[in-house]
Amino acid sequence: MENWKAKTKLVHAGAKRSQFGELSEAIFLTQGFVYDTAEDAEARFIESGPDDYIYARYANPTVRMFEERLAALEGAEDAFATASGMAAVSGTLFSMLRAGDHVVSSKALFGSCLFVIDDILRRWGIEVTLVDGTDLDAWAAAMQPNTKVCFCEAISNPTLQVIDIAGVAKIAHAGGAQLVVDNVFATPVFQRTLELGADVVVYSATKHIDGQGRCLGGIVLGTKEFIQDTFIPFNKHTGPAMSPFTAWVMLKGLETLVLRCEAQAKSAAAIVDALKGHAKLTTVIYPTDETHPQHELANRQMSAGGTVVAFEVKGGKAAAFKLLNNLEIFTISNNLGDAKSLVTHPVTTTHKNLTDEARAEAGITDGMIRLSVGIEDTDDLIADLLNALKQV
Ligand SMILES: *Cc1c(COP(=O)(O)O)cnc(C)c1O
């Protein structure tokens, strides 16, 4: 299996068949497990093997199939699936840190990640330094003897800044810290984040992994030692486990993950080419495009630029709203990674809670629009955007 390519792993890895020989993975919608004898129960509580289950808050066969399948794609030794992306992020940080430790984090974060790091961790006596994630000197300068974790999102939302994962990993490791990467925007398809040097990779499976807008979910991937000795001891007692039903939906999502992400990224790149230089736009942002200031880094660490495109329309909020309201295929939603193409105005939605200064510093302007490109026909998507731009 280790030699299989991504598309093959995503259909077959981790599959477990019951005695009935079902073709599709079964949903083991069970909380608990039974034992033939008291001795069997006793033995399982002393030592349980990989397929010996005790209680679904710790592990469940359907959830395990999902964990093993994504671990095979990511090249991780082990994984633990959670009820949401934020359960994955917070469960990772809470299990790694204690009062008196220090965290260095990129400041360009998803709003809930920023709240966990900049508010909850501080409340619990953990020191936090926020840095410009694209500035390796800033990461190095922020390191302290008690720094235990460096954290970043590989590609920032919505300005699509690219973080040099190998560079940050080197700084973290030199200081005795571990690098945790929220890899949602880069996707497990386009970036080998563990191979670049990250110690732990987390995903909101709500995004590309489900990919069809159904379930919330998350997953944490790393070494067997990290998952078994750090993540699970904390999280099996605090209880963020993924539901077996959700895991089954996510397994089906994984089967088509590469097909969807490759089609979405291809359309995204074509949309970038169609929008670049448009008279009503000031900028079009896409990580691997030659106009992106970090495109060399993006092309080095990613095999494609991802499924999200950002651009700025001239005329601020009024022009941006006009554009959103005139799109027919792109649907207004703050989600991303879906089969359906979605459009967001970050200033009035996802990034509403930032101060004006923080927004200005991050380059999130009133005219900025974020597209999550879906799997519809590329020509239809481009026509929809050009038509809506005409109305602006
Ligand atoms: C959506 C998202 C999360 C949170 O995931 P949920 O599944 O909504 O809890 C975390 N980080 C990034 C980058 C995201 O896009």
The ligand as an SDF file (V2000), in Angstrom:
LIG
                    3D

 15 15  0  0  0  0  0  0  0  0999 V2000
  -12.8620   26.1210    8.7480 C   0  0  0  0  0  0  0  0  0  0  0  0
  -11.4950   26.2290    9.2950 C   0  0  0  0  0  0  0  0  0  0  0  0
  -11.2210   25.8460   10.6220 C   0  0  0  0  0  0  0  0  0  0  0  0
  -12.2930   25.3590   11.5650 C   0  0  0  0  0  0  0  0  0  0  0  0
  -12.9200   24.2080   11.1480 O   0  0  0  0  0  0  0  0  0  0  0  0
  -14.4060   23.7740   11.6340 P   0  0  0  0  0  0  0  0  0  0  0  0
  -14.5930   22.4590   10.9850 O   0  0  0  0  0  0  0  0  0  0  0  0
  -15.3320   24.8540   11.1720 O   0  0  0  0  0  0  0  0  0  0  0  0
  -14.3600   23.7030   13.1220 O   0  0  0  0  0  0  0  0  0  0  0  0
   -9.9180   25.9700   11.0660 C   0  0  0  0  0  0  0  0  0  0  0  0
   -8.9390   26.4510   10.2740 N   0  0  0  0  0  0  0  0  0  0  0  0
   -9.1700   26.8230    8.9850 C   0  0  0  0  0  0  0  0  0  0  0  0
   -8.0450   27.3390    8.1690 C   0  0  0  0  0  0  0  0  0  0  0  0
  -10.4480   26.7230    8.4580 C   0  0  0  0  0  0  0  0  0  0  0  0
  -10.6790   27.1100    7.1960 O   0  0  0  0  0  0  0  0  0  0  0  0
  1  2  1  0
  2  3  1  0
  2 14  2  0
  3  4  1  0
  3 10  2  0
  4  5  1  0
  5  6  1  0
  6  7  2  0
  6  8  1  0
  6  9  1  0
 10 11  1  0
 11 12  2  0
 12 13  1  0
 12 14  1  0
 14 15  1  0
M  END
$$$$
